[in-house]
Amino acid sequence: VQLQASGGGLVQPGGSLRLSCAASGSIFRISSMGWYSQAPGKQRELVASITSGTTTYADSVKDRFTISRDSAKNTVYLQMNSLKPEDTAVYYCNARILTRLGSRWDDYWGQGTLVTVSS
């Protein structure tokens, strides 16, 4: 199983970016997908997650970020609006995946994509 993230980059404060993450490989079922951020010198923390249509957001991104999922494409998106310098971090996608019936659920991670918010 591989998670391929894309969409990071440099944006000015107040700007927008859209991150994408596609899961591929031996996938029987995906339960949850999400995005985590890790700023320099800080621990990785949850930004947003989506499970069967139910979404969860960190307080710091509520009303600015929107997570969505295309189950047919095993892809999760993060629309990031009104970006702030403090949003600068490496963003990692995560998925909880069952690779075959009867196996266990495992967490998989993408390679990370850098988001820099600066003027």
Phi, psi and omega in degrees: 000136177229143173244122182248112181262150178206167173109355179287174179161192179260130180219150178281155175306137183090351181277185184228152172217154175234119177266145176231150177213119181250131176264138180217164180112207183279093184237120174268316180202147175243128178269295182240153173225150183197177178233138176236153177236150176220110177275158180305128178078005182240164178281156176291136182223154181291133173260308181199151176216159179219130180223116179048040177090346177273128183250150176228138181229148168293147182303326185291344183243357179303140180073001176241323183251148176227126177260141177214167186215138172250098185296328180295331182255003183050044185234140176240144182238154172225107175274119185246113179245164178049049184294145181240155177306327180289353174279352180300124183183170166271129181255128180246136173267153183223146176215139175261116193233141171254116186279336175200158180299128179096349177276181179262159175285133178232151176268133177239150184234144171280177187278350181092141176225133187276129173246122179239122179249110185200148176267000000 
